[in-house]
Amino acid sequence: MIEIGLAGKPNSGKSTFFRAATMADAEIANYPFTTIKPNVGVGHVRVECVCRELGVFPCGNCAEGIRYIPVKLIDVAGLVPDAHKGRGLGNEFLDDLRQADAIIHIVDASGTTDEEGNEIGAGTRDPMDDVVFLERELVMWLFGILKRNWDKFVRRIQMEKRDPAKYISEQLAGLGFDEMTVREAMRGSGVNIGAVDNEILAGFADELMKKRFRIVIAGNKADKAPDENLKKIQDAGGIACSAMYELTLRTASGNGYIKYRPGDREFEIIKELNEKQKKALEIIGEFMRKHGGTGVQRVLNAAVFEKLEYIVVYPVEDENKFTDTKGNVLPDALLVKRGTTARELAYMIHTDIGKNYIYAVDARKKIRVSEDYELKNNDVIKIVSSA
């Protein structure tokens, strides 16, 4: 399952975002380091199910043509300045974050908290300072690792006549680096195997950070943020959101007061409300009309489909009815990396199916595809194997 880390300074709304996205219990408070141990839960990306396009109903795993596909969310400890030196909960933060495929950086768009998460005057802090701050901590963390080990890396590479990128990627594998990422970062930074100064090594760390950590900026607390703050975040490619509004809507929906699906641009009141509830929902409705929703679902989708470049593929057993062996229509929707081949999909379904792969069928066109055929978004694929 794809793993997405929720990062940011204390009191930026990470735990609220986590609860809103997963509806799992997580302590929420307006003081630093509410999260000590990482909260782990399951969120979902939202896609339009291919059943409508194919005209096959009923499709049991979607509702009204909308399907939600699970991803793992990790709400890690809040980040403070010099976390890479172990300050605050820095060591725990970085250790938890290294397993993430992508990072959602929860930024306090309202500007009401300082760099350590303490409450300050409204609009006092520029949220872009927090954006730079996270990236710097990640770079300095990697720089520290490289600096401590560089001489050893060089000796081993020279003594054993190893390929530098391959060797370094093996040493950094625990941080999620592969050979291609390291090779591209070495090329981009111009680093050579030998004596290097701190500036070059820091440049290498910067390239590694950019290629390894796919970051989505979530301008949280947008309901309280000045327009100029939101513009800065959006100009930087970020997404304005209100985790508190999303949590309120999901709770109201779960209690039967409204009809709302995560990612909807509006909601419908279906149960009588008191005046306080009506007023609260009116305010949320105004925010949604202005921003096209609460923004939380857009953030999750952006992490998976834009930053990580995943697509959705539907494996089936019967290419004519688009069903599994039990007759379930489009039973599974898998998230796969863009560029995944039909043969690789077979292994993802089951190792034995991959080992005993014979051929694959494009269920839309009813034709065989080669084993190196690169899957397209919303492909419906039947795998034939001798397993």
Secondary structure, 3 states (H helix, E strand, C coil): CCEEEEECCCCCCHHHHHHHHHCCCCCCCCCCCCCCCCEEEEEEEEEECCHHHHCCCCCCCCECCEEEEEEEEEECCCCCCCHHHCCCCHHHHHHHHCCCCEEEEEEECCCCECCCCCECCCCCCCHHHHHHHHHHHHHHHHHHHHHHHHHHHHHHHHHHCCCHHHHHHHHCHHHCCCHHHHHHHHHHHCCCCCCCCHHHHHHHHHHHHHHHCEEEEEEECHHHCCHHHHHHHHHCCCEECCHHHHHHHHHHHHCCCEECCCCCCCCEECCCCCHHHHHHHHHHHHHHHHHCCCCHHHHHHHHHHHHCCEEEEEEECECCCCECCCCCECCCCEEEECCCEHHHHHHHHCHHHHHCEEEEEECCCCEEECCCCECCCCEEEEEEECC
